[in-house]
Amino acid sequence: MPVSRDTPGDRVLSLWQDLADTDMLPPQWLEDTVRHVTPLAINIAGLHARQQRPLVVGINGAQGTGKSTLAKAIALMLENKFHLKTTVVSLDDFYLSHASRQHLGQTVHPLLVTRGVPGTHDVALALDTLQRLRQGNDDVVLPGFDKANDDCIAEADCGRVRAPRDIIILEGWCIGVQPQPEAELTAPVNPLELNEDSDGRWRRYVNHCLAADYQDLFADIDYLIMLKAPSFDCVLAWRSLQESKLAAKLADHQQLAAKIMTPDAIHRFIQHYERLTRHSIATLPAQADTVLYLDTDHRIHPCEPELH
């Protein structure tokens, strides 16, 4: 039986179901979303009502935790139940161009060619975009990144929204994370660091970037949410699932489907993220305004589930 769209609550539920179908989410996702995202969106709407100004909501989560889906779900409720103009942007939207990362790879460290870690984003553009979304009175370009081609989307092809917005949701794997103490950078955490960053130059550069302008970006966040993975060991499996879903969506586009990462490529790729993901899992729950704990089956819990 189709869901009624007669009330705002029914409409949100229907939109969430559409999102679950589009993103190929398991049946329990809708149950978890109704239970946990509903009060979260209510809290954000209440904060906006009290402060009467545009708010930036940050969402942190390791690869594959579902942060982009969570951002969409919150935005759907804020827009359709509370009538708040909501825009979702990802830290991924602000990656440096392929050419810029090639230059970093030649002048700083070869590992910086791979997008993802602090130092591979245009943070100045991110700060400017957030400011325009909060304070502007005209159309704002929403930068984008084409992961299939590993390069920025031309401005003419990017989306636009009318500012000011009520809520801006900024999601990303290292959102809100503080730099590591220098002493923690000495020992490599995986084969990538051991074999390709033996002197620690890459990880020190990444940590330096995180300590600098990224903290200026994170300082703009009014409300921080963390999707906490039970451990880094889950990240490989969840990132692999993401790639499988992407492969299914691109099955009819042979040229794009050919760029899907192999299991070995995924394993190497996530090693770029491992250090700061482990650091985030250990430190960010104490800083976040809300923590949504995930179990190994990707279900949300109100508190830390026991691992067996």
LOBADREN-318939 format. One record per residue (C-alpha): residue number from 1; chain; x, y, z. Coordinates in nm, 2 decimals. Example, Ala and Ser with C-alpha at 12.3 -4.5 7.8 and 13.67 -1.06 7.14 Angstrom:
# LOBADREN-318939
1, A, 1.23, -0.45, 0.78
2, A, 1.37, -0.11, 0.71
//
This chain:
# LOBADREN-318939
1, A, 0.00, 0.00, 0.00
2, A, 0.15, 0.34, -0.10
3, A, 0.24, 0.58, 0.18
4, A, 0.00, 0.88, 0.21
5, A, 0.14, 1.22, 0.13
6, A, -0.14, 1.41, 0.31
7, A, 0.06, 1.54, 0.60
8, A, 0.43, 1.67, 0.64
9, A, 0.51, 1.36, 0.84
10, A, 0.37, 1.12, 0.58
11, A, 0.55, 1.32, 0.30
12, A, 0.88, 1.29, 0.48
13, A, 0.83, 0.91, 0.53
14, A, 0.75, 0.87, 0.17
15, A, 1.06, 1.07, 0.07
16, A, 1.28, 0.86, 0.30
17, A, 1.14, 0.55, 0.14
18, A, 1.23, 0.69, -0.21
19, A, 1.58, 0.77, -0.08
20, A, 1.61, 0.41, 0.05
21, A, 1.51, 0.28, -0.29
22, A, 1.74, 0.51, -0.48
23, A, 2.04, 0.44, -0.26
24, A, 1.97, 0.06, -0.25
25, A, 1.95, 0.06, 0.13
26, A, 1.85, -0.24, 0.35
27, A, 1.49, -0.25, 0.49
28, A, 1.61, -0.17, 0.84
29, A, 1.75, 0.16, 0.73
30, A, 1.40, 0.32, 0.73
31, A, 1.32, 0.19, 1.07
32, A, 1.65, 0.33, 1.21
33, A, 1.60, 0.66, 1.03
34, A, 1.25, 0.71, 1.18
35, A, 1.38, 0.63, 1.53
36, A, 1.70, 0.83, 1.53
37, A, 1.69, 1.09, 1.25
38, A, 1.35, 1.23, 1.35
39, A, 1.46, 1.36, 1.69
40, A, 1.79, 1.47, 1.55
41, A, 1.62, 1.69, 1.28
42, A, 1.38, 1.82, 1.55
43, A, 1.68, 1.93, 1.76
44, A, 1.84, 2.11, 1.46
45, A, 1.51, 2.28, 1.38
46, A, 1.48, 2.39, 1.74
47, A, 1.83, 2.53, 1.75
48, A, 1.76, 2.73, 1.44
49, A, 1.44, 2.86, 1.59
50, A, 1.62, 2.97, 1.91
51, A, 1.92, 3.13, 1.74
52, A, 1.73, 3.28, 1.44
53, A, 2.03, 3.27, 1.21
54, A, 2.17, 3.03, 0.94
55, A, 2.33, 2.72, 1.10
56, A, 2.61, 2.49, 0.98
57, A, 2.56, 2.13, 1.07
58, A, 2.87, 1.91, 1.04
59, A, 2.85, 1.53, 0.98
60, A, 3.16, 1.32, 1.04
61, A, 3.18, 0.95, 0.95
62, A, 3.43, 0.71, 0.82
63, A, 3.40, 0.59, 0.46
64, A, 3.09, 0.38, 0.41
65, A, 2.92, 0.48, 0.73
66, A, 2.64, 0.65, 0.55
67, A, 2.71, 1.02, 0.62
68, A, 2.59, 1.14, 0.28
69, A, 2.26, 0.94, 0.31
70, A, 2.22, 1.08, 0.67
71, A, 2.27, 1.43, 0.54
72, A, 2.00, 1.38, 0.27
73, A, 1.76, 1.23, 0.52
74, A, 1.80, 1.52, 0.76
75, A, 1.76, 1.77, 0.48
76, A, 1.44, 1.61, 0.36
77, A, 1.28, 1.65, 0.70
78, A, 1.41, 2.00, 0.76
79, A, 1.28, 2.11, 0.42
80, A, 0.94, 1.93, 0.42
81, A, 0.84, 1.93, 0.78
82, A, 1.00, 2.25, 0.91
83, A, 1.01, 2.45, 0.58
84, A, 1.38, 2.53, 0.64
85, A, 1.59, 2.61, 0.33
86, A, 1.85, 2.34, 0.36
87, A, 2.16, 2.28, 0.14
88, A, 2.39, 1.98, 0.17
89, A, 2.75, 2.01, 0.07
90, A, 3.03, 1.75, 0.10
91, A, 3.40, 1.81, 0.18
92, A, 3.45, 1.59, -0.14
93, A, 3.29, 1.88, -0.34
94, A, 3.60, 2.09, -0.26
95, A, 3.88, 1.85, -0.38
96, A, 4.17, 2.02, -0.55
97, A, 4.19, 1.97, -0.93
98, A, 4.38, 1.67, -1.07
99, A, 4.65, 1.91, -1.20
100, A, 4.68, 2.08, -0.85
101, A, 4.73, 1.74, -0.68
102, A, 4.98, 1.63, -0.94
103, A, 5.17, 1.94, -0.86
104, A, 5.16, 1.86, -0.49
105, A, 5.27, 1.51, -0.57
106, A, 5.58, 1.65, -0.75
107, A, 5.67, 1.92, -0.50
108, A, 5.56, 1.78, -0.16
109, A, 5.50, 1.41, -0.17
110, A, 5.37, 1.15, -0.43
111, A, 5.09, 1.03, -0.20
112, A, 4.92, 1.37, -0.23
113, A, 4.81, 1.29, -0.58
114, A, 4.54, 1.07, -0.42
115, A, 4.25, 1.28, -0.32
116, A, 4.10, 1.26, 0.03
117, A, 4.34, 1.36, 0.31
118, A, 4.37, 1.71, 0.45
119, A, 4.59, 1.90, 0.21
120, A, 4.40, 1.78, -0.10
121, A, 4.10, 2.02, -0.06
122, A, 4.04, 2.38, -0.16
123, A, 3.96, 2.49, 0.20
124, A, 3.95, 2.86, 0.10
125, A, 3.67, 2.78, -0.15
126, A, 3.49, 2.58, 0.11
127, A, 3.50, 2.87, 0.36
128, A, 3.39, 3.12, 0.09
129, A, 3.10, 2.90, -0.01
130, A, 2.98, 2.85, 0.34
131, A, 2.99, 3.23, 0.40
132, A, 2.80, 3.30, 0.08
133, A, 2.53, 3.04, 0.17
134, A, 2.48, 3.20, 0.51
135, A, 2.52, 3.57, 0.43
136, A, 2.46, 3.61, 0.06
137, A, 2.15, 3.75, -0.11
138, A, 2.20, 3.60, -0.46
139, A, 2.26, 3.27, -0.63
140, A, 2.56, 3.07, -0.49
141, A, 2.75, 2.82, -0.70
142, A, 2.78, 2.48, -0.54
143, A, 3.12, 2.34, -0.64
144, A, 3.14, 1.97, -0.74
145, A, 3.39, 1.70, -0.81
146, A, 3.37, 1.42, -1.07
147, A, 3.52, 1.12, -0.91
148, A, 3.50, 0.91, -1.22
149, A, 3.73, 1.16, -1.40
150, A, 3.91, 1.26, -1.08
151, A, 3.87, 1.63, -1.14
152, A, 3.66, 1.93, -1.05
153, A, 3.33, 1.99, -1.23
154, A, 3.33, 2.31, -1.44
155, A, 3.16, 2.60, -1.28
156, A, 2.91, 2.62, -1.57
157, A, 2.79, 2.27, -1.49
158, A, 2.76, 2.31, -1.11
159, A, 2.44, 2.35, -0.92
160, A, 2.32, 2.68, -0.77
161, A, 2.10, 2.78, -0.48
162, A, 1.96, 3.11, -0.37
163, A, 2.11, 3.25, -0.05
164, A, 2.08, 3.29, 0.24
165, A, 2.00, 2.93, 0.34
166, A, 1.86, 2.84, 0.68
167, A, 2.06, 2.52, 0.73
168, A, 2.39, 2.42, 0.56
169, A, 2.49, 2.06, 0.61
170, A, 2.86, 1.99, 0.56
171, A, 2.95, 1.62, 0.56
172, A, 3.29, 1.45, 0.53
173, A, 3.51, 1.18, 0.67
174, A, 3.74, 1.42, 0.87
175, A, 3.49, 1.69, 0.96
176, A, 3.56, 1.82, 1.31
177, A, 3.88, 1.62, 1.36
178, A, 4.17, 1.77, 1.55
179, A, 4.53, 1.72, 1.45
180, A, 4.73, 1.44, 1.61
181, A, 5.01, 1.51, 1.86
182, A, 5.35, 1.50, 1.69
183, A, 5.46, 1.20, 1.89
184, A, 5.17, 0.99, 1.74
185, A, 5.30, 1.05, 1.39
186, A, 5.63, 0.85, 1.42
187, A, 5.51, 0.49, 1.38
188, A, 5.34, 0.39, 1.06
189, A, 4.99, 0.25, 1.09
190, A, 4.98, 0.04, 0.78
191, A, 5.19, -0.09, 0.48
192, A, 5.12, 0.22, 0.28
193, A, 5.28, 0.44, 0.54
194, A, 5.56, 0.19, 0.60
195, A, 5.66, 0.15, 0.24
196, A, 5.55, 0.48, 0.07
197, A, 5.60, 0.73, 0.36
198, A, 5.89, 0.58, 0.55
199, A, 6.02, 0.92, 0.66
200, A, 5.68, 1.04, 0.77
201, A, 5.69, 1.34, 0.54
202, A, 5.34, 1.28, 0.40
203, A, 5.16, 1.22, 0.73
204, A, 5.33, 1.52, 0.88
205, A, 5.22, 1.74, 0.59
206, A, 4.86, 1.61, 0.62
207, A, 4.86, 1.67, 1.00
208, A, 5.00, 2.03, 0.95
209, A, 4.72, 2.11, 0.70
210, A, 4.46, 1.97, 0.94
211, A, 4.60, 2.19, 1.22
212, A, 4.57, 2.50, 1.00
213, A, 4.29, 2.61, 0.77
214, A, 4.08, 2.30, 0.82
215, A, 4.03, 2.41, 1.18
216, A, 3.90, 2.75, 1.05
217, A, 3.65, 2.56, 0.84
218, A, 3.54, 2.34, 1.14
219, A, 3.51, 2.65, 1.36
220, A, 3.21, 2.75, 1.14
221, A, 3.02, 2.43, 1.25
222, A, 2.73, 2.51, 1.50
223, A, 2.62, 2.14, 1.55
224, A, 2.84, 1.84, 1.50
225, A, 2.71, 1.49, 1.44
226, A, 2.93, 1.18, 1.43
227, A, 2.84, 0.85, 1.27
228, A, 3.08, 0.63, 1.47
229, A, 3.19, 0.30, 1.32
230, A, 3.26, 0.02, 1.57
231, A, 3.62, -0.01, 1.44
232, A, 3.83, 0.07, 1.14
233, A, 3.80, -0.30, 1.04
234, A, 3.44, -0.23, 0.92
235, A, 3.55, 0.05, 0.69
236, A, 3.70, -0.18, 0.42
237, A, 3.38, -0.39, 0.40
238, A, 3.15, -0.08, 0.40
239, A, 3.37, 0.10, 0.14
240, A, 3.37, -0.21, -0.08
241, A, 2.99, -0.22, -0.06
242, A, 2.98, 0.14, -0.17
243, A, 3.19, 0.05, -0.48
244, A, 2.96, -0.25, -0.55
245, A, 2.65, -0.02, -0.55
246, A, 2.83, 0.23, -0.78
247, A, 2.92, -0.06, -1.01
248, A, 2.56, -0.16, -1.03
249, A, 2.45, 0.19, -1.11
250, A, 2.71, 0.22, -1.39
251, A, 2.65, -0.12, -1.54
252, A, 2.51, 0.03, -1.86
253, A, 2.80, 0.28, -1.89
254, A, 3.10, 0.08, -1.98
255, A, 3.35, 0.37, -1.99
256, A, 3.26, 0.48, -1.64
257, A, 3.22, 0.12, -1.51
258, A, 3.57, 0.05, -1.61
259, A, 3.69, 0.30, -1.35
260, A, 3.54, 0.11, -1.06
261, A, 3.81, 0.01, -0.81
262, A, 3.92, -0.35, -0.77
263, A, 3.92, -0.50, -0.42
264, A, 4.30, -0.45, -0.41
265, A, 4.27, -0.09, -0.51
266, A, 4.01, -0.02, -0.25
267, A, 4.23, -0.18, 0.02
268, A, 4.52, 0.04, -0.08
269, A, 4.30, 0.35, -0.11
270, A, 4.15, 0.33, 0.24
271, A, 4.50, 0.31, 0.39
272, A, 4.53, 0.68, 0.30
273, A, 4.25, 0.74, 0.54
274, A, 4.33, 0.49, 0.82
275, A, 4.54, 0.71, 1.05
276, A, 4.30, 0.99, 1.09
277, A, 3.99, 0.76, 1.08
278, A, 4.13, 0.57, 1.38
279, A, 4.22, 0.90, 1.55
280, A, 3.86, 1.02, 1.48
281, A, 3.70, 0.71, 1.62
282, A, 3.91, 0.75, 1.94
283, A, 3.87, 1.12, 2.00
284, A, 3.57, 1.28, 1.82
285, A, 3.28, 1.13, 2.03
286, A, 3.39, 1.35, 2.32
287, A, 3.36, 1.66, 2.10
288, A, 3.05, 1.59, 1.89
289, A, 2.70, 1.72, 1.99
290, A, 2.54, 1.40, 1.88
291, A, 2.70, 1.05, 1.83
292, A, 2.51, 0.79, 1.63
293, A, 2.68, 0.45, 1.71
294, A, 2.69, 0.19, 1.44
295, A, 2.72, -0.18, 1.50
296, A, 2.89, -0.43, 1.26
297, A, 2.55, -0.48, 1.08
298, A, 2.54, -0.10, 1.01
299, A, 2.24, -0.05, 1.25
300, A, 2.22, 0.27, 1.46
301, A, 2.23, 0.25, 1.84
302, A, 2.17, 0.53, 2.10
303, A, 2.48, 0.42, 2.28
304, A, 2.80, 0.22, 2.21
305, A, 2.71, -0.14, 2.12
306, A, 2.92, -0.42, 2.26
307, A, 3.15, -0.59, 2.01
308, A, 3.17, -0.97, 2.01
//
